């Protein structure tokens, strides 16, 4: 695992937690997180470098995974 990538994801998650306290991301459905990840990937693919799209996509994928996992565990 690339340490720089991991650090960038951690910084992004910390900034998000400060901007949106209370883990509100857990209330967003997994499919919405995935859609937002795809939006970031598509922006990156089209050449947009104004934002940290790859990091944002990685964070959204983590959020999609975590919310999907939590939903499965609730059903079990």
PDB file of N, CA, C and O in Angstrom:
ATOM      1  N   UNK A   1       0.848  -1.167   0.000  1.00  0.00           N
ATOM      2  CA  UNK A   1       0.000   0.000   0.000  1.00  0.00           C
ATOM      3  C   UNK A   1       0.899   1.237   0.000  1.00  0.00           C
ATOM      4  O   UNK A   1       1.881   1.303   0.739  1.00  0.00           O
ATOM      5  N   UNK A   2       0.559   2.187  -0.814  1.00  0.00           N
ATOM      6  CA  UNK A   2       1.347   3.407  -0.916  1.00  0.00           C
ATOM      7  C   UNK A   2       1.083   4.309   0.293  1.00  0.00           C
ATOM      8  O   UNK A   2      -0.058   4.691   0.552  1.00  0.00           O
ATOM      9  N   UNK A   3       2.122   4.637   1.014  1.00  0.00           N
ATOM     10  CA  UNK A   3       1.977   5.439   2.235  1.00  0.00           C
ATOM     11  C   UNK A   3       1.448   6.842   1.935  1.00  0.00           C
ATOM     12  O   UNK A   3       0.677   7.391   2.722  1.00  0.00           O
ATOM     13  N   UNK A   4       1.849   7.415   0.827  1.00  0.00           N
ATOM     14  CA  UNK A   4       1.360   8.747   0.461  1.00  0.00           C
ATOM     15  C   UNK A   4      -0.133   8.748   0.186  1.00  0.00           C
ATOM     16  O   UNK A   4      -0.851   9.669   0.577  1.00  0.00           O
ATOM     17  N   UNK A   5      -0.591   7.700  -0.494  1.00  0.00           N
ATOM     18  CA  UNK A   5      -2.021   7.573  -0.772  1.00  0.00           C
ATOM     19  C   UNK A   5      -2.798   7.422   0.536  1.00  0.00           C
ATOM     20  O   UNK A   5      -3.825   8.069   0.741  1.00  0.00           O
ATOM     21  N   UNK A   6      -2.298   6.570   1.403  1.00  0.00           N
ATOM     22  CA  UNK A   6      -2.967   6.347   2.684  1.00  0.00           C
ATOM     23  C   UNK A   6      -3.031   7.637   3.498  1.00  0.00           C
ATOM     24  O   UNK A   6      -4.053   7.933   4.118  1.00  0.00           O
ATOM     25  N   UNK A   7      -1.953   8.395   3.495  1.00  0.00           N
ATOM     26  CA  UNK A   7      -1.928   9.675   4.207  1.00  0.00           C
ATOM     27  C   UNK A   7      -2.928  10.654   3.598  1.00  0.00           C
ATOM     28  O   UNK A   7      -3.618  11.369   4.325  1.00  0.00           O
ATOM     29  N   UNK A   8      -3.008  10.689   2.278  1.00  0.00           N
ATOM     30  CA  UNK A   8      -3.953  11.593   1.613  1.00  0.00           C
ATOM     31  C   UNK A   8      -5.397  11.209   1.929  1.00  0.00           C
ATOM     32  O   UNK A   8      -6.239  12.081   2.142  1.00  0.00           O
ATOM     33  N   UNK A   9      -5.684   9.920   1.961  1.00  0.00           N
ATOM     34  CA  UNK A   9      -7.029   9.466   2.323  1.00  0.00           C
ATOM     35  C   UNK A   9      -7.333   9.852   3.772  1.00  0.00           C
ATOM     36  O   UNK A   9      -8.430  10.324   4.073  1.00  0.00           O
ATOM     37  N   UNK A  10      -6.381   9.653   4.653  1.00  0.00           N
ATOM     38  CA  UNK A  10      -6.583  10.012   6.062  1.00  0.00           C
ATOM     39  C   UNK A  10      -6.832  11.511   6.213  1.00  0.00           C
ATOM     40  O   UNK A  10      -7.703  11.925   6.978  1.00  0.00           O
ATOM     41  N   UNK A  11      -6.070  12.319   5.485  1.00  0.00           N
ATOM     42  CA  UNK A  11      -6.288  13.776   5.530  1.00  0.00           C
ATOM     43  C   UNK A  11      -7.678  14.128   5.004  1.00  0.00           C
ATOM     44  O   UNK A  11      -8.370  14.973   5.572  1.00  0.00           O
ATOM     45  N   UNK A  12      -8.072  13.482   3.929  1.00  0.00           N
ATOM     46  CA  UNK A  12      -9.393  13.744   3.358  1.00  0.00           C
ATOM     47  C   UNK A  12     -10.515  13.347   4.303  1.00  0.00           C
ATOM     48  O   UNK A  12     -11.497  14.074   4.451  1.00  0.00           O
ATOM     49  N   UNK A  13     -10.370  12.203   4.937  1.00  0.00           N
ATOM     50  CA  UNK A  13     -11.392  11.756   5.887  1.00  0.00           C
ATOM     51  C   UNK A  13     -11.455  12.677   7.103  1.00  0.00           C
ATOM     52  O   UNK A  13     -12.536  12.959   7.620  1.00  0.00           O
ATOM     53  N   UNK A  14     -10.303  13.138   7.550  1.00  0.00           N
ATOM     54  CA  UNK A  14     -10.269  14.061   8.687  1.00  0.00           C
ATOM     55  C   UNK A  14     -10.939  15.382   8.323  1.00  0.00           C
ATOM     56  O   UNK A  14     -11.729  15.916   9.102  1.00  0.00           O
ATOM     57  N   UNK A  15     -10.628  15.903   7.153  1.00  0.00           N
ATOM     58  CA  UNK A  15     -11.251  17.154   6.709  1.00  0.00           C
ATOM     59  C   UNK A  15     -12.760  16.984   6.577  1.00  0.00           C
ATOM     60  O   UNK A  15     -13.524  17.874   6.951  1.00  0.00           O
ATOM     61  N   UNK A  16     -13.186  15.849   6.049  1.00  0.00           N
ATOM     62  CA  UNK A  16     -14.615  15.589   5.918  1.00  0.00           C
ATOM     63  C   UNK A  16     -15.306  15.488   7.262  1.00  0.00           C
ATOM     64  O   UNK A  16     -16.430  15.962   7.427  1.00  0.00           O
ATOM     65  N   UNK A  17     -14.640  14.873   8.221  1.00  0.00           N
ATOM     66  CA  UNK A  17     -15.220  14.736   9.563  1.00  0.00           C
ATOM     67  C   UNK A  17     -15.352  16.096  10.243  1.00  0.00           C
ATOM     68  O   UNK A  17     -16.294  16.333  11.000  1.00  0.00           O
ATOM     69  N   UNK A  18     -14.405  16.981   9.968  1.00  0.00           N
ATOM     70  CA  UNK A  18     -14.488  18.327  10.545  1.00  0.00           C
ATOM     71  C   UNK A  18     -15.596  19.139   9.886  1.00  0.00           C
ATOM     72  O   UNK A  18     -16.286  19.915  10.547  1.00  0.00           O
ATOM     73  N   UNK A  19     -15.757  18.955   8.590  1.00  0.00           N
ATOM     74  CA  UNK A  19     -16.777  19.696   7.841  1.00  0.00           C
ATOM     75  C   UNK A  19     -18.180  19.147   8.109  1.00  0.00           C
ATOM     76  O   UNK A  19     -19.150  19.903   8.167  1.00  0.00           O
ATOM     77  N   UNK A  20     -18.277  17.821   8.271  1.00  0.00           N
ATOM     78  CA  UNK A  20     -19.568  17.149   8.479  1.00  0.00           C
ATOM     79  C   UNK A  20     -19.476  16.264   9.721  1.00  0.00           C
ATOM     80  O   UNK A  20     -19.330  15.048   9.595  1.00  0.00           O
ATOM     81  N   UNK A  21     -19.559  16.846  10.910  1.00  0.00           N
ATOM     82  CA  UNK A  21     -19.419  16.040  12.132  1.00  0.00           C
ATOM     83  C   UNK A  21     -20.566  15.043  12.299  1.00  0.00           C
ATOM     84  O   UNK A  21     -21.663  15.232  11.773  1.00  0.00           O
ATOM     85  N   UNK A  22     -20.284  13.997  13.033  1.00  0.00           N
ATOM     86  CA  UNK A  22     -21.329  13.035  13.366  1.00  0.00           C
ATOM     87  C   UNK A  22     -21.432  11.854  12.422  1.00  0.00           C
ATOM     88  O   UNK A  22     -22.434  11.140  12.439  1.00  0.00           O
ATOM     89  N   UNK A  23     -20.427  11.633  11.606  1.00  0.00           N
ATOM     90  CA  UNK A  23     -20.432  10.498  10.675  1.00  0.00           C
ATOM     91  C   UNK A  23     -21.711  10.437   9.844  1.00  0.00           C
ATOM     92  O   UNK A  23     -22.315   9.374   9.699  1.00  0.00           O
ATOM     93  N   UNK A  24     -22.115  11.570   9.305  1.00  0.00           N
ATOM     94  CA  UNK A  24     -23.330  11.623   8.487  1.00  0.00           C
ATOM     95  C   UNK A  24     -23.201  10.790   7.216  1.00  0.00           C
ATOM     96  O   UNK A  24     -24.211  10.434   6.609  1.00  0.00           O
ATOM     97  N   UNK A  25     -21.981  10.475   6.806  1.00  0.00           N
ATOM     98  CA  UNK A  25     -21.781   9.660   5.609  1.00  0.00           C
ATOM     99  C   UNK A  25     -22.411   8.282   5.762  1.00  0.00           C
ATOM    100  O   UNK A  25     -22.742   7.634   4.769  1.00  0.00           O
ATOM    101  N   UNK A  26     -22.577   7.837   6.994  1.00  0.00           N
ATOM    102  CA  UNK A  26     -23.173   6.513   7.219  1.00  0.00           C
ATOM    103  C   UNK A  26     -24.661   6.487   6.868  1.00  0.00           C
ATOM    104  O   UNK A  26     -25.242   5.413   6.714  1.00  0.00           O
ATOM    105  N   UNK A  27     -25.269   7.645   6.743  1.00  0.00           N
ATOM    106  CA  UNK A  27     -26.693   7.727   6.400  1.00  0.00           C
ATOM    107  C   UNK A  27     -26.925   7.713   4.890  1.00  0.00           C
ATOM    108  O   UNK A  27     -28.063   7.590   4.436  1.00  0.00           O
ATOM    109  N   UNK A  28     -25.868   7.836   4.126  1.00  0.00           N
ATOM    110  CA  UNK A  28     -25.973   7.846   2.669  1.00  0.00           C
ATOM    111  C   UNK A  28     -25.924   6.403   2.170  1.00  0.00           C
ATOM    112  O   UNK A  28     -25.058   5.637   2.591  1.00  0.00           O
ATOM    113  N   UNK A  29     -26.834   6.024   1.284  1.00  0.00           N
ATOM    114  CA  UNK A  29     -26.847   4.643   0.780  1.00  0.00           C
ATOM    115  C   UNK A  29     -25.557   4.287   0.029  1.00  0.00           C
ATOM    116  O   UNK A  29     -24.933   5.150  -0.588  1.00  0.00           O
ATOM    117  N   UNK A  30     -25.171   3.027   0.087  1.00  0.00           N
ATOM    118  CA  UNK A  30     -23.950   2.593  -0.601  1.00  0.00           C
ATOM    119  C   UNK A  30     -23.937   2.942  -2.088  1.00  0.00           C
ATOM    120  O   UNK A  30     -22.900   3.331  -2.625  1.00  0.00           O
ATOM    121  N   UNK A  31     -25.073   2.808  -2.748  1.00  0.00           N
ATOM    122  CA  UNK A  31     -25.117   3.119  -4.184  1.00  0.00           C
ATOM    123  C   UNK A  31     -24.824   4.592  -4.452  1.00  0.00           C
ATOM    124  O   UNK A  31     -24.227   4.929  -5.475  1.00  0.00           O
ATOM    125  N   UNK A  32     -25.233   5.457  -3.556  1.00  0.00           N
ATOM    126  CA  UNK A  32     -24.943   6.885  -3.727  1.00  0.00           C
ATOM    127  C   UNK A  32     -23.453   7.154  -3.546  1.00  0.00           C
ATOM    128  O   UNK A  32     -22.866   7.943  -4.287  1.00  0.00           O
ATOM    129  N   UNK A  33     -22.842   6.498  -2.562  1.00  0.00           N
ATOM    130  CA  UNK A  33     -21.389   6.636  -2.405  1.00  0.00           C
ATOM    131  C   UNK A  33     -20.678   6.157  -3.669  1.00  0.00           C
ATOM    132  O   UNK A  33     -19.739   6.799  -4.139  1.00  0.00           O
ATOM    133  N   UNK A  34     -21.127   5.033  -4.215  1.00  0.00           N
ATOM    134  CA  UNK A  34     -20.511   4.497  -5.431  1.00  0.00           C
ATOM    135  C   UNK A  34     -20.694   5.466  -6.603  1.00  0.00           C
ATOM    136  O   UNK A  34     -19.778   5.662  -7.402  1.00  0.00           O
ATOM    137  N   UNK A  35     -21.863   6.059  -6.695  1.00  0.00           N
ATOM    138  CA  UNK A  35     -22.116   7.026  -7.772  1.00  0.00           C
ATOM    139  C   UNK A  35     -21.202   8.241  -7.639  1.00  0.00           C
ATOM    140  O   UNK A  35     -20.686   8.753  -8.632  1.00  0.00           O
ATOM    141  N   UNK A  36     -21.011   8.686  -6.423  1.00  0.00           N
ATOM    142  CA  UNK A  36     -20.125   9.837  -6.205  1.00  0.00           C
ATOM    143  C   UNK A  36     -18.672   9.470  -6.495  1.00  0.00           C
ATOM    144  O   UNK A  36     -17.907  10.294  -6.995  1.00  0.00           O
ATOM    145  N   UNK A  37     -18.296   8.241  -6.181  1.00  0.00           N
ATOM    146  CA  UNK A  37     -16.944   7.776  -6.524  1.00  0.00           C
ATOM    147  C   UNK A  37     -16.768   7.778  -8.041  1.00  0.00           C
ATOM    148  O   UNK A  37     -15.743   8.225  -8.553  1.00  0.00           O
ATOM    149  N   UNK A  38     -17.765   7.280  -8.746  1.00  0.00           N
ATOM    150  CA  UNK A  38     -17.692   7.251 -10.210  1.00  0.00           C
ATOM    151  C   UNK A  38     -17.606   8.660 -10.790  1.00  0.00           C
ATOM    152  O   UNK A  38     -16.883   8.894 -11.759  1.00  0.00           O
ATOM    153  N   UNK A  39     -18.336   9.587 -10.203  1.00  0.00           N
ATOM    154  CA  UNK A  39     -18.275  10.971 -10.679  1.00  0.00           C
ATOM    155  C   UNK A  39     -16.843  11.500 -10.555  1.00  0.00           C
ATOM    156  O   UNK A  39     -16.335  12.143 -11.474  1.00  0.00           O
ATOM    157  N   UNK A  40     -16.199  11.230  -9.424  1.00  0.00           N
ATOM    158  CA  UNK A  40     -14.812  11.671  -9.247  1.00  0.00           C
ATOM    159  C   UNK A  40     -13.882  10.986 -10.250  1.00  0.00           C
ATOM    160  O   UNK A  40     -12.996  11.626 -10.816  1.00  0.00           O
ATOM    161  N   UNK A  41     -14.082   9.701 -10.465  1.00  0.00           N
ATOM    162  CA  UNK A  41     -13.233   8.993 -11.429  1.00  0.00           C
ATOM    163  C   UNK A  41     -13.437   9.532 -12.843  1.00  0.00           C
ATOM    164  O   UNK A  41     -12.477   9.694 -13.596  1.00  0.00           O
ATOM    165  N   UNK A  42     -14.675   9.805 -13.194  1.00  0.00           N
ATOM    166  CA  UNK A  42     -14.944  10.348 -14.528  1.00  0.00           C
ATOM    167  C   UNK A  42     -14.338  11.735 -14.702  1.00  0.00           C
ATOM    168  O   UNK A  42     -13.806  12.052 -15.766  1.00  0.00           O
ATOM    169  N   UNK A  43     -14.415  12.551 -13.675  1.00  0.00           N
ATOM    170  CA  UNK A  43     -13.790  13.872 -13.759  1.00  0.00           C
ATOM    171  C   UNK A  43     -12.280  13.740 -13.933  1.00  0.00           C
ATOM    172  O   UNK A  43     -11.674  14.462 -14.724  1.00  0.00           O
ATOM    173  N   UNK A  44     -11.686  12.824 -13.198  1.00  0.00           N
ATOM    174  CA  UNK A  44     -10.245  12.588 -13.337  1.00  0.00           C
ATOM    175  C   UNK A  44      -9.920  12.104 -14.750  1.00  0.00           C
ATOM    176  O   UNK A  44      -8.961  12.567 -15.368  1.00  0.00           O
ATOM    177  N   UNK A  45     -10.723  11.173 -15.251  1.00  0.00           N
ATOM    178  CA  UNK A  45     -10.484  10.612 -16.586  1.00  0.00           C
ATOM    179  C   UNK A  45     -10.581  11.664 -17.678  1.00  0.00           C
ATOM    180  O   UNK A  45      -9.902  11.566 -18.700  1.00  0.00           O
ATOM    181  N   UNK A  46     -11.423  12.674 -17.467  1.00  0.00           N
ATOM    182  CA  UNK A  46     -11.575  13.719 -18.483  1.00  0.00           C
ATOM    183  C   UNK A  46     -10.535  14.822 -18.340  1.00  0.00           C
ATOM    184  O   UNK A  46     -10.561  15.801 -19.086  1.00  0.00           O
ATOM    185  N   UNK A  47      -9.624  14.669 -17.390  1.00  0.00           N
ATOM    186  CA  UNK A  47      -8.523  15.615 -17.272  1.00  0.00           C
ATOM    187  C   UNK A  47      -8.665  16.665 -16.189  1.00  0.00           C
ATOM    188  O   UNK A  47      -7.789  17.517 -16.042  1.00  0.00           O
ATOM    189  N   UNK A  48      -9.739  16.626 -15.432  1.00  0.00           N
ATOM    190  CA  UNK A  48      -9.936  17.612 -14.360  1.00  0.00           C
ATOM    191  C   UNK A  48      -8.952  17.325 -13.228  1.00  0.00           C
ATOM    192  O   UNK A  48      -8.998  16.265 -12.604  1.00  0.00           O
ATOM    193  N   UNK A  49      -8.079  18.270 -12.978  1.00  0.00           N
ATOM    194  CA  UNK A  49      -7.105  18.124 -11.897  1.00  0.00           C
ATOM    195  C   UNK A  49      -7.286  19.215 -10.838  1.00  0.00           C
ATOM    196  O   UNK A  49      -6.377  19.486 -10.054  1.00  0.00           O
ATOM    197  N   UNK A  50      -8.475  19.838 -10.825  1.00  0.00           N
ATOM    198  CA  UNK A  50      -8.759  20.904  -9.862  1.00  0.00           C
ATOM    199  C   UNK A  50      -9.040  20.363  -8.466  1.00  0.00           C
ATOM    200  O   UNK A  50      -9.011  21.110  -7.489  1.00  0.00           O
ATOM    201  N   UNK A  51      -9.308  19.082  -8.376  1.00  0.00           N
ATOM    202  CA  UNK A  51      -9.651  18.460  -7.100  1.00  0.00           C
ATOM    203  C   UNK A  51      -8.854  17.164  -6.978  1.00  0.00           C
ATOM    204  O   UNK A  51      -8.266  16.688  -7.948  1.00  0.00           O
ATOM    205  N   UNK A  52      -8.846  16.609  -5.787  1.00  0.00           N
ATOM    206  CA  UNK A  52      -8.146  15.338  -5.557  1.00  0.00           C
ATOM    207  C   UNK A  52      -9.113  14.189  -5.849  1.00  0.00           C
ATOM    208  O   UNK A  52      -9.506  13.444  -4.952  1.00  0.00           O
ATOM    209  N   UNK A  53      -9.482  14.067  -7.111  1.00  0.00           N
ATOM    210  CA  UNK A  53     -10.532  13.127  -7.495  1.00  0.00           C
ATOM    211  C   UNK A  53     -10.205  11.673  -7.155  1.00  0.00           C
ATOM    212  O   UNK A  53     -11.089  10.931  -6.726  1.00  0.00           O
ATOM    213  N   UNK A  54      -8.970  11.260  -7.335  1.00  0.00           N
ATOM    214  CA  UNK A  54      -8.640   9.863  -7.030  1.00  0.00           C
ATOM    215  C   UNK A  54      -8.763   9.582  -5.535  1.00  0.00           C
ATOM    216  O   UNK A  54      -9.234   8.515  -5.141  1.00  0.00           O
ATOM    217  N   UNK A  55      -8.350  10.516  -4.719  1.00  0.00           N
ATOM    218  CA  UNK A  55      -8.479  10.350  -3.266  1.00  0.00           C
ATOM    219  C   UNK A  55      -9.952  10.375  -2.876  1.00  0.00           C
ATOM    220  O   UNK A  55     -10.401   9.552  -2.079  1.00  0.00           O
ATOM    221  N   UNK A  56     -10.700  11.316  -3.437  1.00  0.00           N
ATOM    222  CA  UNK A  56     -12.126  11.401  -3.122  1.00  0.00           C
ATOM    223  C   UNK A  56     -12.858  10.131  -3.549  1.00  0.00           C
ATOM    224  O   UNK A  56     -13.743   9.653  -2.839  1.00  0.00           O
ATOM    225  N   UNK A  57     -12.493   9.589  -4.697  1.00  0.00           N
ATOM    226  CA  UNK A  57     -13.111   8.343  -5.148  1.00  0.00           C
ATOM    227  C   UNK A  57     -12.778   7.202  -4.192  1.00  0.00           C
ATOM    228  O   UNK A  57     -13.640   6.385  -3.868  1.00  0.00           O
ATOM    229  N   UNK A  58     -11.535   7.150  -3.745  1.00  0.00           N
ATOM    230  CA  UNK A  58     -11.134   6.099  -2.801  1.00  0.00           C
ATOM    231  C   UNK A  58     -11.927   6.206  -1.502  1.00  0.00           C
ATOM    232  O   UNK A  58     -12.366   5.199  -0.947  1.00  0.00           O
ATOM    233  N   UNK A  59     -12.106   7.433  -1.025  1.00  0.00           N
ATOM    234  CA  UNK A  59     -12.877   7.613   0.212  1.00  0.00           C
ATOM    235  C   UNK A  59     -14.321   7.170   0.008  1.00  0.00           C
ATOM    236  O   UNK A  59     -14.900   6.514   0.873  1.00  0.00           O
ATOM    237  N   UNK A  60     -14.895   7.525  -1.124  1.00  0.00           N
ATOM    238  CA  UNK A  60     -16.282   7.134  -1.393  1.00  0.00           C
ATOM    239  C   UNK A  60     -16.420   5.622  -1.535  1.00  0.00           C
ATOM    240  O   UNK A  60     -17.431   5.051  -1.124  1.00  0.00           O
ATOM    241  N   UNK A  61     -15.422   4.976  -2.109  1.00  0.00           N
ATOM    242  CA  UNK A  61     -15.464   3.513  -2.193  1.00  0.00           C
ATOM    243  C   UNK A  61     -15.422   2.894  -0.798  1.00  0.00           C
ATOM    244  O   UNK A  61     -16.133   1.929  -0.521  1.00  0.00           O
ATOM    245  N   UNK A  62     -14.594   3.447   0.070  1.00  0.00           N
ATOM    246  CA  UNK A  62     -14.541   2.962   1.454  1.00  0.00           C
ATOM    247  C   UNK A  62     -15.893   3.150   2.129  1.00  0.00           C
ATOM    248  O   UNK A  62     -16.366   2.268   2.845  1.00  0.00           O
ATOM    249  N   UNK A  63     -16.509   4.297   1.898  1.00  0.00           N
ATOM    250  CA  UNK A  63     -17.810   4.570   2.511  1.00  0.00           C
ATOM    251  C   UNK A  63     -18.881   3.624   1.970  1.00  0.00           C
ATOM    252  O   UNK A  63     -19.725   3.142   2.726  1.00  0.00           O
ATOM    253  N   UNK A  64     -18.846   3.363   0.675  1.00  0.00           N
ATOM    254  CA  UNK A  64     -19.804   2.420   0.087  1.00  0.00           C
ATOM    255  C   UNK A  64     -19.621   1.034   0.693  1.00  0.00           C
ATOM    256  O   UNK A  64     -20.593   0.367   1.046  1.00  0.00           O
ATOM    257  N   UNK A  65     -18.380   0.612   0.808  1.00  0.00           N
ATOM    258  CA  UNK A  65     -18.087  -0.698   1.395  1.00  0.00           C
ATOM    259  C   UNK A  65     -18.584  -0.771   2.843  1.00  0.00           C
ATOM    260  O   UNK A  65     -19.245  -1.733   3.235  1.00  0.00           O
ATOM    261  N   UNK A  66     -18.258   0.250   3.624  1.00  0.00           N
ATOM    262  CA  UNK A  66     -18.616   0.234   5.047  1.00  0.00           C
ATOM    263  C   UNK A  66     -20.127   0.267   5.252  1.00  0.00           C
ATOM    264  O   UNK A  66     -20.650  -0.437   6.116  1.00  0.00           O
ATOM    265  N   UNK A  67     -20.829   1.076   4.465  1.00  0.00           N
ATOM    266  CA  UNK A  67     -22.281   1.146   4.641  1.00  0.00           C
ATOM    267  C   UNK A  67     -22.959  -0.131   4.150  1.00  0.00           C
ATOM    268  O   UNK A  67     -23.939  -0.582   4.743  1.00  0.00           O
ATOM    269  N   UNK A  68     -22.443  -0.709   3.077  1.00  0.00           N
ATOM    270  CA  UNK A  68     -23.000  -1.981   2.594  1.00  0.00           C
ATOM    271  C   UNK A  68     -22.758  -3.089   3.622  1.00  0.00           C
ATOM    272  O   UNK A  68     -23.648  -3.894   3.897  1.00  0.00           O
ATOM    273  N   UNK A  69     -21.570  -3.123   4.177  1.00  0.00           N
ATOM    274  CA  UNK A  69     -21.239  -4.131   5.187  1.00  0.00           C
ATOM    275  C   UNK A  69     -22.145  -3.981   6.411  1.00  0.00           C
ATOM    276  O   UNK A  69     -22.647  -4.975   6.935  1.00  0.00           O
ATOM    277  N   UNK A  70     -22.350  -2.764   6.859  1.00  0.00           N
ATOM    278  CA  UNK A  70     -23.211  -2.521   8.023  1.00  0.00           C
ATOM    279  C   UNK A  70     -24.641  -2.965   7.743  1.00  0.00           C
ATOM    280  O   UNK A  70     -25.297  -3.536   8.614  1.00  0.00           O
ATOM    281  N   UNK A  71     -25.120  -2.708   6.548  1.00  0.00           N
ATOM    282  CA  UNK A  71     -26.484  -3.125   6.195  1.00  0.00           C
ATOM    283  C   UNK A  71     -26.611  -4.648   6.176  1.00  0.00           C
ATOM    284  O   UNK A  71     -27.610  -5.202   6.634  1.00  0.00           O
ATOM    285  N   UNK A  72     -25.594  -5.310   5.646  1.00  0.00           N
ATOM    286  CA  UNK A  72     -25.632  -6.780   5.636  1.00  0.00           C
ATOM    287  C   UNK A  72     -25.614  -7.337   7.049  1.00  0.00           C
ATOM    288  O   UNK A  72     -26.316  -8.301   7.353  1.00  0.00           O
ATOM    289  N   UNK A  73     -24.813  -6.731   7.909  1.00  0.00           N
ATOM    290  CA  UNK A  73     -24.727  -7.202   9.295  1.00  0.00           C
ATOM    291  C   UNK A  73     -26.031  -6.964  10.048  1.00  0.00           C
ATOM    292  O   UNK A  73     -26.398  -7.756  10.917  1.00  0.00           O
ATOM    293  N   UNK A  74     -26.727  -5.890   9.725  1.00  0.00           N
ATOM    294  CA  UNK A  74     -28.020  -5.623  10.362  1.00  0.00           C
ATOM    295  C   UNK A  74     -29.053  -6.674   9.980  1.00  0.00           C
ATOM    296  O   UNK A  74     -29.918  -7.026  10.782  1.00  0.00           O
ATOM    297  N   UNK A  75     -28.960  -7.171   8.758  1.00  0.00           N
ATOM    298  CA  UNK A  75     -29.919  -8.167   8.265  1.00  0.00           C
ATOM    299  C   UNK A  75     -29.637  -9.563   8.806  1.00  0.00           C
ATOM    300  O   UNK A  75     -30.527 -10.412   8.847  1.00  0.00           O
ATOM    301  N   UNK A  76     -28.404  -9.794   9.218  1.00  0.00           N
ATOM    302  CA  UNK A  76     -28.009 -11.141   9.669  1.00  0.00           C
ATOM    303  C   UNK A  76     -28.547 -11.461  11.050  1.00  0.00           C
ATOM    304  O   UNK A  76     -28.304 -12.550  11.570  1.00  0.00           O
TER     305      UNK A  76
END
